[in-house]
Amino acid sequence: MARAKTPTPLDRDLADLPPALRWRHWMGRVEAVIFASPKPVGREDLAKVVGEGANLDLLIDDIRAELAERPYDLVAVAGGWQHRTRPAFASAIRASDRTDAPRPELTPLEATVLLAIGYFQPVTRGELSKMFGREISRDLIAALRSDGFVGAGPRSPQQGAPYTYVTTPGFLTHFGFQTLRELPDLEMLEDAGLLSKEKLLAEDLPASAEEGEANEAQAEETDDPLE
């Protein structure tokens, strides 16, 4: 049986090339890696295909400049970069019937529940129900989990140790956020009449999205029973 060939190590530095050509090669590598990935590609992964002297931010800027007239762009999302079609071409993509059927748009309640989880995670379903002044159903939470927007957080210290919920990297990717710090102002929900800021802040919950961001990393990928 023939022995599998050992892959040749990637020449990251390309020191034998003139600077301009070396830069072009680095640009091509970065774009190819991002193009081939179904998820946002982070800085650490991109750094593996370019030389130590390469400035990734400048490489991305140059790639985006070349894509300025194209129907897609490189966008920073969920701590990395990803190819995204431009909004102006959304209707053409839908009309082509050549893409997977997207999930129906979130209802206003689903969207605001997601934002509330983003602001105050980790948060239980019972706490969400108090915020909204109505029951937030298990089915709603299950749907958000099924879509990859929400994951299980640590058990709450409350009596009975109910499950808590946190947002996932999929939530950031879907809404085009780099981090939870980019969430819309809480006043937006209040202006829409969907939440009472005064009531929210009176709850014994995490005080900000930044605190929730630290807890987001604890999300589990297993399917835990809903509270």
N, C-alpha and C positions, 0 to 999 in steps of 0.2 A: 504494500500500500504506500502510495506516495505521501511523503511528509508535507504537511501544510506549510506554506511559505510564511516566514515571519514578516509582518508588515514593516516596510521601511519607515523609520522614524520621520516625522514631518519636519522639514527644514523651516522652522518658524522665522528665523532672522533674514533669510534670503540675502545674505551679505554679498553674494556675487553679482547681484543685480544693481543697476543704477537706481538712485533714490526714487526717482519718479515712477519707474517701472515696479520697484518694490512696493511702493504705496498702492499702485493699482492692483497688484496681486493680493495685498492685504485686504483691500476693499472687496475684491471678489470672494475671498475666503469668508469674510464676515457675512456678506450677503447670502452666500450659499448655505452657511450653517443656519442662519435665521430662516431662510426659505424652506429648508428641509425639515424644520422642527414644527410640530403641531402646537407647541406651547411657546410662550415667551422665553427667549434665551438670555441668560444673565451674563453679566460682565465676566465672571470667572471662567465660564465656558468659552466665551469669545476670545479671551486672552490666551487660550491654549493654541490658537491657530495663527497668531501674529507674533512679531518679535517684541522683546521687552521694551524697546524704544517706541513702540507704536502707541499713539494716543487714540483710544477707542472712541472717545467723544468726537474727535475730529474726523475719524474714519466714518462714523455714522452720519455726521453732518455732510460729508462729501457724497455719500451714497444717497442721502435724501435729496441733495441738490440735483443729482442725476435723475432722480425719480419724479422730479417736480411736474413733468408733463405726462407722467404715467397715471393709469387709473388706480394705482395702489401706492402705498407709502410705508415707511418704517415708523412705527410708533413705540414710544416707551410705555410699557404697561406691566403691572405686577412685578416690578423689580427687574425687568428685562426688556427685550425688543421683539417685535413681531410684525410681520407683514399684515397690513389691513387694507382692504379696498376702500376707496374714498366714498364718502356718503353720497356724492352726486351720482354714483353709478348703482346705487342700491336698487332702484326700480328696474334697471336693465337686468340685473342679476336675478331678481325675482321673476321677471317675465320670461327668462330663458328656460326655466324649469330644469336646469342642469345642476342644481345644488340640492343638498339634503334639505328636507323640509325643516325650517327653523321651529323652535318652540314658540307657541303663541306668546304674545307680549305679556309681561307681568301685569296683573291687575294693580290698580292704585294701592289696594291693601297689601298685596304681596311686596310691592316696591317699598312701601313705608315700613313694613315689618323688617325687611332686609336692612334698611337704613338704621332702624332702631337697634337691631342686632349689631350693626357696624359700630354705632356710637357707644353702646353700653355692654358689649360682650366682655366676659361670658354672662349670659342672661338666660333665665329659665322661661319656659312657656307661660308659667303662671305670672311672672313679672311682666312679660309682654302683654298679657291680658289686662293687667292692672293699668299699664300705660295707655292702652287703647280704649279702656272702658268697655271692652267686649271680649268674649272668649276668642283667643287665637287657637284655632283648631289643630289637632294632631295632623290632619290631612294637609293643612297649609304648610306646616313645618316639614312634613314628609315630602311634599312637592318641591320645596326649596332645596332639600337635601338631595333629592333625586336629580335635580338639575345641576348639582355641584356647587351651589352658592353658599350652602351652610353645612357645617360639620359639628360633631359632638365636641364639647369642651369638657373641662373638669367637672366633677360632681359639685353641686352647690353645698355649702355648709348648712343650709337650712334643714329643718326637720324632714326626715325622709330622704335626704340627699338626692334631690331631683337632678336630672340631667340639665346641663346648660348647653347653649349653642353659640357658635362663633362663625364668622365669615371665613371663607376659604380663598386661596389664590384664584380659583375660578370666578369668584365674585369680582375681584379686582380686574381680572382679564375681561370679563363680560362688559363691565361698565367703563373700562378704559382708565382705571385709576392706577397710579404707580404705588401709592400707599394709602392707608386709611386716613391720613391727614388731608387727603383731597376730597373727602366726603363733603357734600353740600352743607351749608349752614343749617343748624337745627331750626332756625327761624322759618325756613322754607316749609317744613312740615306743619308748624304752627299756623302760618299764613294760609295754608291749604285747609285748615280746620280739621286735620287728621290727628294731631296730637296736641296735648297741652304741655308746653315747656315747663310751666310752674309745677305741674303734677309730676312730670318726668324727673325733674331735678330734686323733687322731694323724696323720690325713691332711694333706697339704699343700694345704689348701683355704681359701677365704675364711672368716673367723672368725665372721661373724654375718650376720643377715638385712639389717642396715643396709648392709653392704658390698655384699651382693647386690642391694639396691635400686638402688644407683648403676649397677650393670651391667645391670639390667633394661631400662633405656632404650635399650641398644644392640641389643635384639632385632630381627632382620630378619624381614620378612614374606614373603620369598621362600622357596620350598621348596628347601633345600639337601640334598645327599645325607647320609644318616645315616652316623655313624661306622662 
